Amino acid sequence: MNVVNSLAWDVVIAGAGPCGLTLANHLGTLGVRTLVLEALPELIDYPRGVGMDDESLRSFQAVGVVDQIRRHTVPHQAMRFVDRRGRELASVNPLAQPFGWPRRSGFIQPLIDKQLADALHRFEHVRLAFSRSVQGVEDLGDHVRIQAQPVDAQGSPVGEPEVIRTQFLIGCDGGRSTVRGMLGLPFDGQSESTKWLVVDLANDPIGLPNLSLVLDDSFPHVNIALPHGIRRFEFMVQGDKDEALYAQPEHIQALLRRVLPQGVEAKVIRHRVYTHHARIAPTFRKGRVFLAGDAAHLMPVWQGQGFNTGIRDATNLGWKLALVAQGKAGPALLDSYTQERHAHAAAMIDLSVLVGKIFVPANGLLRGVRNLLAPLIAKIPPLRRYITEMRFKPMPFFQNGAIVHGQGRPTAPAVGRMFIQPWVADAAGKAQRLDDAIGLRFALISWSASVDGWLSPASRRVLDTLGAASMVIRPSCQDLDRDVPAGVEVLADRDGELRRWFDTAPGSVLLLRPDRVVAAVCMPCELDACLKELAKVLDLAGSPARPSAQPMPSLAQRTKEIFA
């Protein structure tokens, strides 16, 4: 048995799906020694997620891969409910970009996964290892001991097991999560009795750019435009039909003839039968082991939020693991992961289940009510805007967690919510999105004047520990070089969006987390107390530093030690 005698890895991730790969990119960007174990010999290439939201694009922006990702998307993709004759009943088509990116984009998940995997090559301290199945997990209090088994393409053992030691293990290994099973955690919820056949076609014979859910009582189906001339159809497997027979090539072609123009021969790239699940683990953490993505929650596809909810998990967890693994914060900070993510994931599951019930009602009476009410939506402007602008989507928001509410003042509604991402400009006039100016780190942002004079030595130490950027925002007409303290960057509010945000905020200073959630809002005179409280909720005080006796091994050394 090949045993690693030192903590060569800060974090081990089980599973190279989008959640695991996104988390690895965040950890790599933050300098965390990360190993990704994937049981399969290569990335999955069957049809999966097709809907990406602005929060996911913002996460990819934070780790420098958004341009590569967007090459495989259809931005501003509308989702339309139509009747069997193709008449539009309702449309979800939000055009606003409060977070800097389109609210909805179509995409091809295997291509996105490949971009995320390729991006890991940037980091000497990150490794992706295929054909490694997690067979055992022991949480020993101060580290985790993992038994990894090399396997072949069929999952059969090849060679001797390997033992890997790490500070933390993250199970991103899907709905049938081995890690979740080893933790003994239930996966409560339900699975639908109906199944869906998903088919991807090359040489798109239709070409229209959007997504349609066809409300046909006898033949409900979904029609989706994907990048690179690919068209997806999703068909409900009717009744108790054998799914294997349903997915036979001749039956797939028969289904496609019902939805394609007459005489069109469809070229099928890939297909798969899915069951829709609505399940969630009771907690996303047990000791030094965590769950994220489908290992933590599963939801029906109707809002395209399964993929995005996993990306939110990775974005929330990444910076917290980095602070703790690098000795800047204590492990209590990691309690906020479940605290902040569980309720929102549950809300997304509920929304997806609801939309599924609208699309495929359980009985004839409900179908009749839906068919009667659906045409009325367009005739009621407030309801139409509510749906079109996607206001029904639950946004991440937490009352508690790694955030600070001002003492003795009303709770700031912005705290615990994602901050906007407007365009800003530097003194030379260079325009950029706000997140690009900040980087993947904390930020202290103030309106108009620097708060440098309100910082005590203790507050400065908090900001230094966090590696926080210090920024001042001013109207674009002002002199950005005037009265700028050392270490402070002044940016112009190019379009006035930041001024409007501060107009309604209960203070002119905000603390922004690396995941772009507002950690605190205060007035300059309250900043010192606010940072003191932030140090407590982040468990910064008294946390031990990483032992200097454990230098970061080279990639070649780690490869030789673990995967010889």
C-alpha positions as CSV (number, residue, x, y, z in Angstrom):
1,M,0.0,0.0,0.0
2,N,1.4,3.4,-1.1
3,V,1.2,5.6,2.0
4,V,1.8,9.4,2.0
5,N,3.4,10.3,5.3
6,S,2.9,14.1,5.2
7,L,-0.1,16.3,4.6
8,A,0.7,16.9,0.9
9,W,-2.7,18.3,0.2
10,D,-4.8,20.9,1.9
11,V,-8.0,19.8,0.2
12,V,-9.0,16.7,-1.7
13,I,-12.1,16.9,-3.9
14,A,-13.9,13.7,-4.9
15,G,-15.5,14.2,-8.3
16,A,-14.5,16.1,-11.4
17,G,-18.0,17.4,-12.3
18,P,-18.6,21.2,-12.7
19,C,-18.9,21.7,-8.9
20,G,-15.7,19.9,-8.1
21,L,-13.8,21.5,-11.0
22,T,-15.1,25.0,-10.1
23,L,-14.0,24.5,-6.4
24,A,-10.6,23.4,-7.6
25,N,-10.2,26.5,-9.7
26,H,-11.1,28.7,-6.7
27,L,-8.7,26.9,-4.4
28,G,-6.0,27.0,-7.0
29,T,-6.4,30.7,-7.5
30,L,-6.2,31.2,-3.7
31,G,-3.0,29.1,-3.5
32,V,-4.5,26.0,-1.8
33,R,-2.8,22.7,-2.5
34,T,-5.7,20.7,-4.0
35,L,-6.1,17.2,-5.4
36,V,-9.2,16.2,-7.5
37,L,-10.0,12.4,-7.6
38,E,-12.3,11.2,-10.3
39,A,-13.3,7.5,-10.6
40,L,-14.0,7.7,-14.4
41,P,-11.1,7.6,-16.9
42,E,-12.2,10.9,-18.4
43,L,-14.8,13.7,-18.1
44,I,-18.4,12.8,-18.6
45,D,-19.7,13.3,-22.2
46,Y,-23.4,12.6,-21.9
47,P,-26.1,15.3,-22.1
48,R,-26.5,17.2,-18.8
49,G,-27.1,20.8,-17.7
50,V,-28.0,23.5,-20.4
51,G,-28.9,26.6,-18.3
52,M,-26.3,28.9,-16.8
53,D,-27.1,32.0,-14.8
54,D,-25.3,35.2,-14.0
55,E,-24.0,34.0,-10.6
56,S,-22.2,31.1,-12.2
57,L,-20.6,33.4,-14.9
58,R,-19.5,35.7,-12.1
59,S,-17.9,32.7,-10.3
60,F,-16.0,31.8,-13.5
61,Q,-15.0,35.4,-13.9
62,A,-13.5,35.4,-10.4
63,V,-11.1,32.6,-11.4
64,G,-10.2,33.9,-14.8
65,V,-12.0,31.5,-17.1
66,V,-15.2,33.4,-18.0
67,D,-14.0,34.2,-21.5
68,Q,-13.3,30.6,-22.3
69,I,-16.7,29.5,-20.8
70,R,-18.7,32.1,-22.7
71,R,-17.5,30.7,-26.0
72,H,-19.8,27.7,-25.3
73,T,-22.9,29.7,-24.3
74,V,-26.0,31.3,-25.9
75,P,-26.4,34.5,-23.8
76,H,-29.8,36.0,-22.9
77,Q,-31.6,32.8,-23.8
78,A,-35.4,33.2,-23.3
79,M,-37.5,30.4,-21.8
80,R,-40.9,30.3,-23.3
81,F,-44.0,28.3,-22.4
82,V,-46.0,27.6,-25.6
83,D,-49.1,25.5,-26.4
84,R,-49.0,22.6,-28.8
85,R,-49.6,24.9,-31.7
86,G,-46.5,27.0,-30.8
87,R,-48.4,30.0,-29.4
88,E,-46.5,31.7,-26.6
89,L,-48.3,31.7,-23.2
90,A,-45.5,33.1,-21.0
91,S,-41.9,34.0,-21.4
92,V,-38.9,34.2,-19.0
93,N,-36.6,36.7,-20.7
94,P,-34.7,39.0,-18.2
95,L,-32.4,41.5,-19.9
96,A,-31.0,43.3,-16.9
97,Q,-27.5,42.4,-15.8
98,P,-27.1,43.5,-12.1
99,F,-24.2,41.1,-11.6
100,G,-22.5,42.0,-14.8
101,W,-23.6,39.0,-16.9
102,P,-26.7,37.7,-18.7
103,R,-29.3,36.3,-16.3
104,R,-29.8,33.2,-18.5
105,S,-27.5,31.5,-21.0
106,G,-27.7,28.2,-22.7
107,F,-24.6,26.0,-22.7
108,I,-23.2,22.6,-23.4
109,Q,-22.0,21.1,-20.1
110,P,-19.3,18.7,-21.4
111,L,-17.5,21.6,-23.1
112,I,-17.7,23.7,-19.9
113,D,-16.4,20.9,-17.8
114,K,-13.4,20.6,-20.2
115,Q,-12.6,24.3,-19.9
116,L,-12.7,24.1,-16.1
117,A,-10.4,21.0,-16.2
118,D,-8.0,22.5,-18.6
119,A,-7.8,25.6,-16.5
120,L,-6.3,23.6,-13.6
121,H,-3.1,23.2,-15.6
122,R,-2.3,26.8,-14.6
123,F,-1.6,25.7,-11.0
124,E,1.5,23.8,-9.9
125,H,-0.3,23.1,-6.6
126,V,-3.4,21.5,-8.1
127,R,-3.7,18.1,-9.7
128,L,-6.6,16.2,-11.4
129,A,-6.3,12.4,-11.2
130,F,-8.6,10.2,-13.2
131,S,-9.4,6.5,-12.5
132,R,-9.2,7.0,-8.7
133,S,-12.2,5.8,-6.7
134,V,-12.6,6.8,-3.1
135,Q,-13.0,3.6,-1.1
136,G,-12.6,4.7,2.5
137,V,-12.7,7.9,4.5
138,E,-11.5,8.4,8.1
139,D,-11.8,11.8,9.9
140,L,-9.1,11.6,12.5
141,G,-9.8,15.0,14.0
142,D,-6.8,16.9,12.8
143,H,-6.8,15.5,9.2
144,V,-8.7,13.1,6.9
145,R,-7.3,9.8,5.8
146,I,-8.6,8.7,2.4
147,Q,-8.2,5.3,0.7
148,A,-8.2,5.7,-3.1
149,Q,-8.3,2.7,-5.4
150,P,-7.0,2.9,-9.0
151,V,-9.7,1.5,-11.3
152,D,-10.1,0.7,-15.0
153,A,-12.8,2.1,-17.3
154,Q,-15.3,-0.5,-15.9
155,G,-14.5,0.5,-12.3
156,S,-12.6,-2.6,-11.5
157,P,-9.6,-2.3,-9.2
158,V,-6.2,-2.0,-10.8
159,G,-3.1,-2.3,-8.6
160,E,-2.8,-1.5,-4.9
161,P,-4.9,1.1,-3.0
162,E,-3.3,4.4,-2.1
163,V,-3.7,6.3,1.2
164,I,-3.9,10.1,1.0
165,R,-3.9,12.5,3.9
166,T,-5.5,15.9,3.7
167,Q,-6.9,18.7,5.9
168,F,-10.3,18.5,4.2
169,L,-12.3,16.2,1.9
170,I,-15.1,17.6,-0.3
171,G,-17.6,15.2,-1.8
172,C,-18.6,16.5,-5.2
173,D,-19.3,13.0,-6.5
174,G,-22.9,13.3,-7.6
175,G,-26.3,12.1,-6.6
176,R,-25.0,8.6,-5.8
177,S,-22.2,10.1,-3.7
178,T,-19.9,7.6,-2.2
179,V,-18.6,10.2,0.3
180,R,-22.2,11.0,1.5
181,G,-22.8,7.3,2.0
182,M,-19.6,7.0,4.0
183,L,-20.7,9.8,6.2
184,G,-24.0,8.0,6.9
185,L,-26.0,11.0,5.9
186,P,-29.6,10.5,4.6
187,F,-30.7,12.0,1.3
188,D,-34.3,13.0,2.0
189,G,-36.8,13.9,-0.6
190,Q,-38.6,12.2,-3.5
191,S,-38.0,11.0,-7.1
192,E,-40.6,11.5,-9.8
193,S,-42.3,8.4,-11.2
194,T,-41.8,9.8,-14.8
195,K,-38.6,9.7,-16.7
196,W,-37.3,11.9,-19.5
197,L,-35.3,11.1,-22.6
198,V,-32.8,13.7,-23.5
199,V,-31.5,13.9,-27.1
200,D,-28.8,16.2,-28.5
201,L,-28.7,16.7,-32.3
202,A,-25.9,18.0,-34.6
203,N,-26.6,20.3,-37.5
204,D,-29.5,22.1,-35.9
205,P,-32.4,21.9,-38.4
206,I,-34.5,24.6,-36.6
207,G,-31.9,27.2,-35.7
208,L,-34.1,29.5,-33.4
209,P,-32.1,30.7,-30.4
210,N,-34.3,30.1,-27.4
211,L,-35.9,27.4,-25.2
212,S,-39.5,26.2,-25.5
213,L,-41.5,24.1,-23.0
214,V,-44.4,22.8,-25.0
215,L,-47.5,22.4,-22.9
216,D,-49.1,19.5,-24.9
217,D,-51.2,17.3,-22.6
218,S,-50.5,14.2,-24.7
219,F,-47.0,15.0,-25.8
220,P,-45.1,17.4,-23.5
221,H,-41.6,18.1,-24.6
222,V,-38.8,20.6,-24.4
223,N,-36.9,22.2,-27.4
224,I,-33.6,24.0,-26.6
225,A,-31.1,25.8,-28.8
226,L,-27.5,25.1,-27.7
227,P,-24.2,26.5,-29.0
228,H,-22.3,25.3,-32.0
229,G,-25.4,24.3,-34.0
230,I,-26.7,21.7,-31.5
231,R,-30.4,21.3,-30.7
232,R,-31.7,19.4,-27.7
233,F,-35.1,17.8,-27.2
234,E,-36.4,16.3,-24.0
235,F,-39.3,13.8,-24.2
236,M,-41.3,12.4,-21.3
237,V,-41.1,8.6,-21.1
238,Q,-44.9,7.8,-21.1
239,G,-46.4,5.6,-18.4
240,D,-44.6,2.5,-17.5
241,K,-42.7,2.1,-20.8
242,D,-39.3,0.3,-20.7
243,E,-36.7,3.1,-20.8
244,A,-34.2,1.0,-22.6
245,L,-36.6,0.3,-25.4
246,Y,-37.7,4.0,-25.3
247,A,-34.1,5.0,-26.0
248,Q,-33.6,2.7,-28.9
249,P,-32.5,4.5,-32.1
250,E,-35.6,3.7,-34.1
251,H,-37.9,5.1,-31.3
252,I,-35.8,8.2,-30.9
253,Q,-36.1,8.8,-34.6
254,A,-39.9,8.3,-34.3
255,L,-40.1,10.9,-31.6
256,L,-37.9,13.4,-33.5
257,R,-40.2,13.1,-36.6
258,R,-43.0,14.5,-34.4
259,V,-41.1,17.7,-33.7
260,L,-38.9,18.3,-36.7
261,P,-39.9,19.6,-40.2
262,Q,-41.1,16.9,-42.5
263,G,-38.4,14.9,-44.2
264,V,-35.5,16.1,-41.9
265,E,-33.0,13.4,-41.0
266,A,-31.7,14.0,-37.5
267,K,-28.1,13.3,-36.5
268,V,-28.1,12.2,-32.9
269,I,-24.9,13.1,-31.0
270,R,-25.8,11.7,-27.6
271,H,-28.9,10.7,-25.6
272,R,-29.7,9.6,-22.0
273,V,-32.8,8.8,-19.9
274,Y,-33.1,10.8,-16.6
275,T,-35.3,10.5,-13.5
276,H,-36.0,13.9,-11.8
277,H,-35.1,13.9,-8.2
278,A,-35.8,16.4,-5.4
279,R,-33.5,15.5,-2.5
280,I,-31.2,17.3,0.0
281,A,-28.8,16.1,2.7
282,P,-29.6,17.4,6.3
283,T,-26.2,19.0,6.6
284,F,-23.4,19.7,4.1
285,R,-20.6,19.2,6.7
286,K,-19.6,16.5,9.0
287,G,-16.3,17.3,10.8
288,R,-13.6,17.7,8.1
289,V,-15.7,16.3,5.3
290,F,-18.1,18.4,3.2
291,L,-20.7,17.8,0.5
292,A,-21.3,20.1,-2.5
293,G,-23.3,20.0,-5.7
294,D,-25.4,17.0,-6.5
295,A,-23.8,15.1,-3.6
296,A,-25.6,17.6,-1.3
297,H,-28.8,18.3,-3.3
298,L,-30.7,17.2,-6.4
299,M,-33.5,19.0,-8.1
300,P,-35.6,18.7,-11.3
301,V,-34.3,20.4,-14.4
302,W,-37.2,22.8,-14.9
303,Q,-35.3,25.9,-13.8
304,G,-31.9,24.8,-14.9
305,Q,-30.6,25.4,-11.4
306,G,-29.0,22.0,-10.5
307,F,-25.7,23.1,-12.2
308,N,-25.9,26.7,-10.9
309,T,-26.6,25.6,-7.3
310,G,-23.5,23.5,-7.3
311,I,-21.4,26.4,-8.6
312,R,-22.8,28.5,-5.7
313,D,-21.7,25.8,-3.3
314,A,-18.2,25.9,-4.7
315,T,-18.0,29.7,-4.7
316,N,-19.2,29.9,-1.1
317,L,-17.0,27.2,0.2
318,G,-13.7,27.9,-1.7
319,W,-12.6,31.1,0.1
320,K,-13.6,29.7,3.5
321,L,-11.5,26.5,3.0
322,A,-8.6,28.7,1.9
323,L,-8.6,30.8,5.0
324,V,-8.8,27.8,7.3
325,A,-6.4,25.6,5.4
326,Q,-3.8,28.4,5.3
327,G,-4.1,29.0,9.0
328,K,-5.7,32.4,8.7
329,A,-9.0,31.4,10.3
330,G,-10.2,28.7,12.6
331,P,-12.5,25.8,11.7
332,A,-15.6,27.5,13.1
333,L,-15.8,29.6,9.9
334,L,-16.7,26.4,8.0
335,D,-19.9,26.0,10.0
336,S,-21.3,28.9,8.0
337,Y,-21.2,26.8,4.8
338,T,-24.3,24.7,5.6
339,Q,-25.8,27.7,7.4
340,E,-25.6,29.8,4.3
341,R,-26.2,27.3,1.5
342,H,-28.7,24.8,2.8
343,A,-31.8,27.0,2.9
344,H,-31.1,28.5,-0.5
345,A,-30.6,25.0,-2.1
346,A,-33.9,23.9,-0.6
347,A,-35.6,26.9,-2.0
348,M,-34.3,26.1,-5.5
349,I,-35.5,22.6,-5.2
350,D,-39.0,23.8,-4.3
351,L,-39.0,26.2,-7.2
352,S,-37.9,23.5,-9.6
353,V,-40.6,21.1,-8.4
354,L,-43.3,23.8,-8.7
355,V,-42.3,24.6,-12.3
356,G,-42.4,20.9,-13.1
357,K,-45.9,20.6,-11.7
358,I,-47.0,23.5,-14.0
359,F,-45.3,21.9,-17.0
360,V,-46.6,18.4,-16.4
361,P,-49.6,18.6,-14.0
362,A,-50.4,15.4,-12.1
363,N,-54.0,15.0,-13.3
364,G,-56.5,16.2,-15.8
365,L,-58.1,18.8,-13.5
366,L,-54.8,20.5,-12.9
367,R,-54.0,20.5,-16.6
368,G,-57.3,22.1,-17.3
369,V,-56.7,24.9,-14.8
370,R,-53.2,25.4,-16.2
371,N,-54.5,25.7,-19.8
372,L,-57.2,28.1,-18.7
373,L,-54.9,30.4,-16.7
374,A,-51.8,30.4,-18.8
375,P,-53.1,32.6,-21.6
376,L,-54.2,35.2,-19.0
377,I,-50.6,35.9,-17.9
378,A,-49.7,38.1,-20.8
379,K,-52.8,40.2,-20.1
380,I,-51.8,41.1,-16.6
381,P,-48.7,43.4,-16.8
382,P,-47.4,43.0,-13.2
383,L,-47.6,39.2,-13.4
384,R,-46.0,39.3,-16.9
385,R,-43.1,41.4,-15.6
386,Y,-42.8,39.1,-12.5
387,I,-42.2,36.1,-14.8
388,T,-40.4,37.8,-17.7
389,E,-37.8,39.5,-15.4
390,M,-37.3,36.2,-13.4
391,R,-38.3,37.9,-10.1
392,F,-39.5,34.5,-8.8
393,K,-36.0,33.1,-8.6
394,P,-34.9,32.9,-5.0
395,M,-31.6,34.9,-4.6
396,P,-29.0,33.8,-2.0
397,F,-29.6,35.7,1.2
398,F,-28.6,34.8,4.8
399,Q,-29.5,36.4,8.1
400,N,-26.7,34.6,9.8
401,G,-23.4,33.2,8.8
402,A,-20.1,34.9,7.9
403,I,-21.7,38.4,8.0
404,V,-22.0,41.3,10.4
405,H,-25.1,43.3,11.2
406,G,-24.6,46.8,12.7
407,Q,-25.3,46.9,16.4
408,G,-28.1,49.1,17.6
409,R,-29.2,49.9,14.1
410,P,-31.8,48.3,11.8
411,T,-30.6,45.3,9.9
412,A,-29.2,46.4,6.6
413,P,-31.1,44.6,3.8
414,A,-27.9,44.5,1.7
415,V,-26.0,42.4,4.2
416,G,-26.0,38.7,3.3
417,R,-26.9,39.4,-0.3
418,M,-24.8,39.4,-3.5
419,F,-23.4,42.8,-4.4
420,I,-23.9,44.4,-7.8
421,Q,-21.2,44.4,-10.4
422,P,-21.2,47.7,-12.4
423,W,-18.5,49.0,-14.6
424,V,-15.8,51.2,-13.1
425,A,-12.8,53.1,-14.4
426,D,-9.4,53.9,-13.0
427,A,-7.5,57.2,-13.1
428,A,-6.2,56.5,-16.6
429,G,-9.7,56.0,-17.8
430,K,-9.5,52.2,-18.2
431,A,-12.9,50.7,-17.8
432,Q,-13.5,47.3,-16.3
433,R,-16.0,45.3,-14.3
434,L,-15.8,45.8,-10.6
435,D,-14.9,42.2,-9.8
436,D,-11.9,42.4,-12.1
437,A,-10.7,45.5,-10.3
438,I,-11.0,43.7,-6.9
439,G,-9.7,40.2,-7.8
440,L,-10.6,37.0,-5.8
441,R,-10.3,38.6,-2.3
442,F,-12.1,40.6,0.3
443,A,-12.6,44.3,-0.4
444,L,-13.2,47.3,1.8
445,I,-15.2,49.7,-0.4
446,S,-16.2,53.3,0.6
447,W,-18.0,56.0,-1.2
448,S,-16.1,59.3,-2.0
449,A,-13.6,59.5,0.9
450,S,-11.1,57.1,2.2
451,V,-11.7,55.5,5.6
452,D,-8.0,55.2,6.3
453,G,-8.2,57.5,9.3
454,W,-10.8,55.4,11.0
455,L,-8.7,52.2,11.1
456,S,-7.0,51.2,14.3
457,P,-3.9,48.9,14.2
458,A,-6.1,46.0,15.1
459,S,-8.5,46.7,12.2
460,R,-5.5,47.0,9.8
461,R,-4.3,43.5,11.0
462,V,-7.8,42.1,10.2
463,L,-7.6,43.5,6.7
464,D,-4.0,42.4,6.2
465,T,-4.9,38.8,7.4
466,L,-7.7,38.7,4.8
467,G,-5.6,40.3,2.1
468,A,-8.4,42.8,1.5
469,A,-8.3,45.4,-1.2
470,S,-9.1,48.9,-0.1
471,M,-11.1,51.0,-2.6
472,V,-12.8,54.4,-2.8
473,I,-15.5,55.0,-5.4
474,R,-16.1,58.5,-6.7
475,P,-18.2,60.1,-9.4
476,S,-16.6,59.9,-12.8
477,C,-16.3,63.7,-13.1
478,Q,-14.0,64.0,-10.0
479,D,-10.2,63.9,-9.7
480,L,-9.4,60.3,-8.8
481,D,-5.8,61.2,-7.9
482,R,-6.7,63.7,-5.2
483,D,-6.0,62.8,-1.5
484,V,-5.4,59.1,-2.0
485,P,-3.7,57.3,0.9
486,A,-1.1,54.7,0.2
487,G,-2.5,51.3,-0.6
488,V,-5.9,52.6,-1.6
489,E,-7.3,52.5,-5.2
490,V,-9.8,55.1,-6.4
491,L,-12.2,54.1,-9.0
492,A,-14.8,56.1,-11.0
493,D,-18.5,55.1,-10.8
494,R,-18.8,55.1,-14.6
495,D,-22.6,54.7,-15.0
496,G,-23.8,55.9,-11.5
497,E,-24.9,52.5,-10.4
498,L,-22.7,52.5,-7.3
499,R,-24.0,55.9,-6.2
500,R,-27.6,54.6,-6.5
501,W,-26.6,51.6,-4.4
502,F,-25.0,53.7,-1.7
503,D,-28.0,56.1,-1.8
504,T,-30.2,53.4,-0.2
505,A,-27.5,51.8,2.0
506,P,-27.4,52.6,5.8
507,G,-23.7,53.5,5.5
508,S,-21.0,54.6,3.1
509,V,-18.6,51.7,3.7
510,L,-19.1,48.1,2.8
511,L,-17.1,44.9,3.3
512,L,-17.3,42.6,0.4
513,R,-16.4,38.9,0.6
514,P,-14.5,37.0,-2.1
515,D,-17.8,35.4,-3.2
516,R,-19.2,39.0,-3.7
517,V,-21.6,38.7,-0.8
518,V,-21.9,41.9,1.3
519,A,-20.4,41.0,4.7
520,A,-21.2,44.3,6.4
521,V,-22.4,47.9,5.7
522,C,-21.5,50.7,8.2
523,M,-20.6,54.3,8.6
524,P,-16.8,55.2,8.7
525,C,-17.0,55.9,12.5
526,E,-18.4,52.3,13.0
527,L,-15.8,50.6,10.9
528,D,-13.4,49.7,13.7
529,A,-16.1,47.9,15.7
530,C,-17.4,46.3,12.5
531,L,-14.0,44.8,11.6
532,K,-13.6,43.6,15.2
533,E,-16.9,41.7,14.9
534,L,-16.0,40.4,11.5
535,A,-12.8,38.9,12.9
536,K,-15.0,37.0,15.4
537,V,-17.5,35.6,12.9
538,L,-14.6,34.6,10.6
539,D,-12.9,33.0,13.5
540,L,-9.7,35.0,12.8
541,A,-8.6,35.7,16.4
542,G,-6.0,33.3,17.7
543,S,-6.1,30.9,14.8
544,P,-2.7,29.1,14.3
545,A,-0.7,29.6,11.2
546,R,0.2,26.8,8.9
547,P,3.4,25.1,10.2
548,S,6.4,26.3,8.3
549,A,7.9,22.7,8.6
550,Q,5.5,21.6,5.8
551,P,6.7,23.4,2.6
552,M,4.6,23.0,-0.5
553,P,5.9,20.0,-2.5
554,S,6.5,20.3,-6.2
555,L,4.1,18.9,-8.7
556,A,6.6,16.3,-9.7
557,Q,7.2,15.3,-6.1
558,R,3.5,14.9,-5.3
559,T,3.0,12.9,-8.5
560,K,5.8,10.6,-7.6
561,E,4.6,10.2,-3.9
562,I,0.9,9.6,-4.6
563,F,0.5,8.4,-8.1
564,A,3.7,6.4,-8.7
